[in-house]
Structure formats: structure tokens, C-alpha cells
């Protein structure tokens, strides 16, 4: 699911913080069901029952997603959170300017340089296209690639 797999798994505390960051991105232009489902799948898959119920985080006020970089053990985990935020931004089919601004803010808070952010965004796009590459309808895949451009 995620194109950036860390050597060490995220701790429960990091999973909660990453989920909150993804929710900030999703809420930036009005949260969509596709975004909620992507975030839920990450949260429930990564948490292994060691985290609060997803609905508790989903029900938190929209301004509760400030990122505390100290929560994340290393640069690899910080970059993973940025990649997850990018995936949340694209989950509804298109990333809005508001979502991109929220991602830039998250990257800054996590100490991820803008040049590295651009690389992460391209990596996520490549991952998304690779997931579609096996489809027989090449024209549809090409259209998605242009829209991600």
C-alpha cells in the first residue's frame, strides 16, 4: 500500500500522529469518503489493536492535527508520514491546492525539505501508476497519468 516502507515499524504513538496528519490533509478541502477509507485502512492495518478506535480520531476537531516531529523516531518515519499525507491528498482522485498546502506544512513541521517533498510526491505518483499498469485499458491508465501530472 505504501511506497516508502521503513526498516522499523511505526510505534502506536507514531501511527496515531501519522493518522492525525493524514486527516488534516483530507479535511483541507472537505473530507471525502475515499480519503476516510484510505486513512482507515492504514490506521487499522498498522495499529494491530494497540491504538484507539479510528472513529475517536475521526471525530476529533479539525485543528487537533498539529504535528509534533519529536513523536517520530527517525527521518525515515517522518518521510513516510509525508508520503501517507500525499496518498491521502490523492485518495479522492485529485490533490487540491489546499491539500498540497497542508502537505507542505506537514513536511515543514517534520523537517522534510521541499526538494525531498517533491521526490516523495513523484514516488507516490509512480506507485499509484504502477498499481494501474496491469489494467488492459491503456488509454484509461494514460488519462490517469496525465491527471496526476
Long-range contacts (C-beta under 8 A, 24 or more apart in sequence): 1-41, 1-42, 1-45, 2-42, 2-80, 2-83, 2-84, 2-87, 2-127, 3-83, 3-123, 3-124, 3-126, 3-127, 4-76, 4-79, 4-80, 4-83, 4-120, 4-123, 5-80, 6-74, 6-76, 6-77, 6-80, 7-76, 8-73, 8-74, 8-76, 8-77, 9-46, 10-46, 10-77, 10-80, 11-73, 12-47, 12-50, 12-51, 13-71, 14-71, 14-72, 14-73, 14-77, 14-81, 15-43, 15-46, 15-47, 15-51, 16-51, 16-52, 16-57, 17-67, 17-68, 17-71, 17-72, 17-81, 18-42, 18-46, 18-80, 18-81, 18-84, 19-43, 19-54, 19-57, 20-57, 20-60, 20-64, 20-65, 20-67, 21-65, 21-67, 21-81, 21-84, 21-85, 21-106, 22-84, 22-85, 22-87, 22-88, 23-57, 23-58, 23-60, 23-62, 23-65, 23-88, 24-62, 24-65, 24-85, 24-102, 24-106, 25-85, 25-88, 25-89, 25-99, 25-102, 25-103, 25-106, 26-88, 26-89, 26-91, 26-99, 27-62, 27-65, 28-96, 28-98, 28-99, 28-101, 28-102, 29-96, 29-98, 29-99, 32-91, 32-92, 34-91, 34-92, 34-93, 35-88, 35-91, 35-92, 37-91, 38-87, 38-88, 38-91, 39-88, 39-91, 42-84, 66-109, 67-106, 67-109, 67-110, 69-109, 69-110, 69-111, 72-110, 75-111, 78-110, 78-111, 78-112, 79-110, 79-112, 79-116, 79-120, 81-106, 81-110, 82-106, 82-107, 82-110, 82-112, 82-117, 82-120, 83-120, 83-123, 83-124, 86-120, 86-121, 86-124, 87-124, 87-128, 90-124, 90-125, 90-128, 90-148, 93-147, 94-147
